[in-house]
Amino acid sequence: MTSELSHRLSSPKYNATTAWVSIYIDVVTWERLAETCGQYLTQGRQVAVSGRLDYREWADAKGARRSRHEIVAAGVDFLAQPKTREGEAG
């Protein structure tokens, strides 16, 4: 059985007109890496992703052309854990 997990990561970007905004990046992981990410990725968890950039095109159910850039991950390094309500890493 092949495991696949797609997730969307948020990254801050400075925009000259609105200050800091979030951009969202789709990341695809496979096999054991997908299982590990499914178990340990939580909102606010900082990670470093290495892999390759991929571009997909498809037609949706209504026939409209769709496209997406995504990172196909070769590795994910788990960095700082999100803060708990008491301000400690949890």
Residue pairs with C-beta under 8 A, 6 or more apart in sequence:
2 30
2 31
3 30
3 31
3 32
3 34
3 35
3 38
4 28
4 29
4 30
4 34
5 28
5 29
5 30
5 34
5 35
5 37
5 38
6 26
6 27
6 28
6 29
6 70
7 26
7 27
7 29
7 37
7 41
8 24
8 25
8 26
8 27
9 24
9 25
9 27
9 47
9 49
10 22
10 23
10 24
10 25
11 22
11 23
11 24
11 25
12 20
12 21
12 22
12 23
13 20
13 21
13 22
13 23
14 20
14 21
15 21
25 70
25 71
26 68
26 69
26 70
26 71
27 49
27 51
27 70
27 71
27 73
27 76
28 54
28 70
28 71
28 72
28 73
29 37
29 73
29 76
33 73
33 75
33 76
36 76
37 76
40 78
41 47
42 82
43 82
44 82
44 83
45 78
45 79
45 80
45 81
45 82
46 78
46 79
46 80
46 81
46 82
47 76
47 77
47 78
47 79
48 76
48 77
48 79
49 71
49 73
49 75
49 76
49 77
50 73
50 74
50 75
50 76
50 77
51 71
51 72
51 73
51 74
51 75
52 71
52 72
52 74
53 69
53 70
53 71
53 72
54 69
54 70
54 71
54 72
55 67
55 68
55 69
56 67
56 68
56 70
57 65
57 66
57 67
58 65
58 66
58 67
59 65
59 66
60 66
80 89
81 89
81 90
82 89
82 90
83 89
83 90
84 90
